[in-house]
Amino acid sequence: MPEGLEALMYCGGCGQALVAGQAFCPQCGRTNVVDVQPGIIPVPNLSYLERRFNALSVGWLLYAGLMIFFGVIGLFFAEAFLGGWMGNWAHGPFSGFDHGHSRLHEFFNGPGMPLFFVRLGWVALALRAGLAVAAGVGLRQKAPWGRWVAIVAAFFSLFSFPLGTAIGIWTLIVLLNTSNAAGYEAMAQG
């Protein structure tokens, strides 16, 4: 070992960096410590990482379910309101009583503007929910593509405050960590 470089030590339970010769981890209290040579990426205990990735996959699947539930309700309401299907409740400052359609409906269903944005919303909901489900399933199965799909899904979900932002940050913290990435690759190959 070159002079001036100390052997790095990492906890075998949580991956916390330790001072050379430290007998226990100050973060998790574990006494089983793993020595790692400089330049080698430490891999925390694989059972610890598996629990972490499984929790993340459950988070993605729950997020996808909530996104589908609230997205479908919101898009049905938007389509009903803009389509004039809500009867007298939708009649107000935007309404006209001819043919049972509101003026807002006529505006959006005019020559150049069908209910385009609602239809675009359905497509966006399907793509976002599909990406979230793929991230959850890929992480649960430890598929080689699962980590990258989850990272892409995390970047897209950052703009969906508050739940999407939270799961996006959680995913990026867990999956972009070098030792966690090495552990995921070891699980994906084995």
N, C-alpha and C positions, 0 to 999 in steps of 0.2 A: 504494500500500500504506500502511495507517495506520502512524503513527509508533510505534516501540517493538516492532513485530512483525517478526521476521525471517522470510524465506522458508524454509519447511521443505523439507528435502531428504531423499529416500529412495533407498536403493540399488535399482537396477533389477533386481538378481538375487534378493535375499532380502527386500527391503522394510524393512531396518533403518533407523531414523531416523538422520540424519547432521547434523553441524553445518554451517551454511551455508559453502560454499566448500571443504569437505573433498573431496579428489581421489579417494579410494578408500574402500571399505567396510572397517571393521575386523573385521567378522564373516566375510565371505566373500572379501574381497580384490578384489572386482570394481572396475574403474575407471570403468565406465559408470554415471553417477549421473543421476537424474532429478529436476528441480526440480518442486515442487508448491506451488501457492498455498494460503494458509490457507483452511480450510473445504472443501477438495476432498479426498476420500478417496483416498489413494494406492493404486494397484493394482500389486503386484509383477509381475515378468515372468510372463506367462501360461504360458510353457512350464514354468517352475519350479512354478507353482501346479498345472498339469495333472499333473505327476509326483507332487506331494503328494496330490492328490485320487485319483489312480490307486492309489497305495500304500494310502491309506485304504480304498478300495473293495476291494482285495485282502484287507486286514485284516478287513473285515466279512464277506466271503465265506468266509474261513478260519474265522472265529469261528462263523459259521452252520454250517459243516460239522462242526466239533468239537462244537457244541451238539447237533446232530442225532445224531451218533455216540454220544456219552456219554449223552445223554438217552434214546435208544431202548434202549440196554443197561440203564440204570438202571430205566426203567419196565417193561421185560420182567421184570427180576429182581423188582421190587416186586410186579408182578402175579402172578408165579409163587409168590412167598413168601406173599403174602396170600391167594391163591386156593387154596393147599394143593396145588399141582401139583408140589412139589419132593420128594414122597415122604417117606421116612424121614429125610432130611436136615433137613427142616423140623420134624420131630417133636422136641419138647423140652418145656420147661415150659409151652408154650402148646397142646400137642397133645392130642388124644384119638384113639383108634383106631377110632372108629365111622365108618363110611361113607368112610373114607380122607380125611376133611377134618380140618384142625386146628381147635382151639377159636378160634384167632385168625381163621381163615377164617369160622367161624360167627359170630363177633362182628361182623366187617366185612360179612358177607352177611346179617346179621340183618334184621328187618323194616324198620328205618329206615336201614340203613347198607350199601348195596351197595358194591362197590369204587369208590365215588364219587371218592375222592381220587386214585386212579390214573387214572381217566378224566379227571378235571380236569387232572391232570398232562399227559396226552396233548394236551389242548386248549391248555394253556399252552405246551407245547413247540412245537406247530404255529404258534401266534401269534408267539412270540418268534423262532423260526427264520425264519418268513415276513417278519417285520419286518427282521431282519438281512440276509436275502437282498435284500429291496427296497432297503435302504440301500446295499448293495454295488453292485447293478445301477444304481440311480439315480445314484450318484456316478460310476460308470464311464462312463455315457452322458451325464453332465452334464445330466441332465433337470432342468427347473425345480423339480420337486417333490422331487428327490433330496436336496437339502441339508436340507430340513425333516424328511423321513422319517429321515434319518441322525441329526439332533438328537434327535428323539423316541426313536429306538432307543438312542441314547447314554444318555439319562436312565433308561430302563428297565434298561439293562445295568449301570449303576453298582452295583447291588446284587448282582451275580454276581461275587463276588471269586474269583480274582484277574484272570482274563482279561477278563471283562466290565467290570470296573472300569477296567482299563488301556485297553481300546479306547474306552470311554465318555469317559474323560478326554482321550484323544488326539483323539477326534472333536470334543469341545466346544472344545478349544483351537484346533483348525484351523478349524472352521466358524463359530465365534462371533467370530473376529477380523474387524474391520470391513473391512480391506483384502482379506482372503481372501474374504469374503462378496461384495464388489464384483467381484472377479475371477471368482468362481463365476458370478455373474449375467451377467457379460460372456460367459463361455464358454457358458452355457445359452442365451443369446439368439443367439449367432453360430454 
